[in-house]
Amino acid sequence: MTFERRDFIKTTATGLAFGLVKPGMAYAQSSGEFEGGTGSLRLEGRLKAGVLKMEAQDFIEGKDRALIIQATLDSVKLYCAMFSHYSDRTVFALLKDHDHSTTLVLSETDDAKIGRLVVWNDVGVPDNFRVDKVRFMDTENLKESILDGKGKSLDVLGSRKPPEFSLQELESVFGSNPALLEFMRGKRSTHHPLPAEKLNAYVCHALSILPGSLFGVPWYGRV
């Protein structure tokens, strides 16, 4: 289990563009600056379905975060990627295995107790749903929390065939791993929000319990 931190790589350059300028053309002076903070994490542990080896990379800027997880569970390759805008107020997520994918977009509505969910599998037509956040956080059943009588049409698996494992199993194997805790910078979600924070934890919980999801391992608590 290893952790690597690459913070604040900064480069400043000022110069003339010689190579791509034809003779007789005026040279243009340019300057630029690059600054970023990234991290990478490698974990290995045994689940009931086999040995899980996973590697995660993230990039954080303010309240935005991008996360990519690549893993193998025995011979099955798993891929999870997400982009979170403004502390999970809008999240784009993709899960992939066996060359099939499920894509989701979760966002807020003008009612704090209702979330918006868009789902499509592979290149299929997206389906739109409204989610009762309170019911979901109480039951942890996404299908039964869909409003407008559309719960039966919710499909968050498609043609994917991920091995069976749960958020609880991932927590028991990796939850207290020192490398993971360092990677999370002290802000890891424990998936047990206080009553006052339940609505804020809806996106984290919804994505963490999906079939084949590894998002729950390196998910930030909302701040």
C-alpha positions, 0 to 999 in steps of 0.5 A: 500500500503506497501513497505518493503526493505531488503538490504545487508543480509550478513552471513559469516560462517567457520566450519567443516562438522561434521554431514555428514562425516563418522568416519575415514574420514578427516574433510574438513574446509569450509568458505562462504559469502552471500550478497544480496539486495532484495525488496518487494512491495504491491499495491492495486488499482481499475481498470475498470476491478476490484480491482487489488492487486499485490505483487512484489519482485526484486533482483538487482546485478549491471546492472542485475535485477530479478523481480517477480509479483503476482497479483489478479484482482478480481478472476483472478490470474496473474503472471509476471516474468522477468530477465534482463541482463545488463540493458535490453540488453537481457531479459527473460519474462513470463506471466501466467494466467488461467494455460496458459503462454506466454514466450518471450526472447528479445535481441539486434542484430548487428543493433541498430535499430533492435531487436530480439524476441523469443516467445512461448506459453505454451510448443509450438514451439518457433517463431523467429522474428526481430523487427523494434524498431523505427517503434514500438516506433512510433506506439506501434504496435508490430505486425506491427513492425515485419520484414520479412513479419512475423507479422501475425504469432506473437502470444503473447497471446496464450491460456491466457485470462487476464482481459482487462487493459492498461499500461495507466490505470496502470500509472494513478492508481499507477504511483505516489504511494509513496511506488512504487517510494521508491521501484524503488529507484528513477529510475522508467521508466515514459514510455515517453522517450526522442527522444535520448532514444527511442531505449533503451526503446524498451524492456520496452515498448514491454513487458509493453503493452502485454495483462495481463502485469504488468511489466510497473508498476515497470520497471526501466528506462535504465541507 
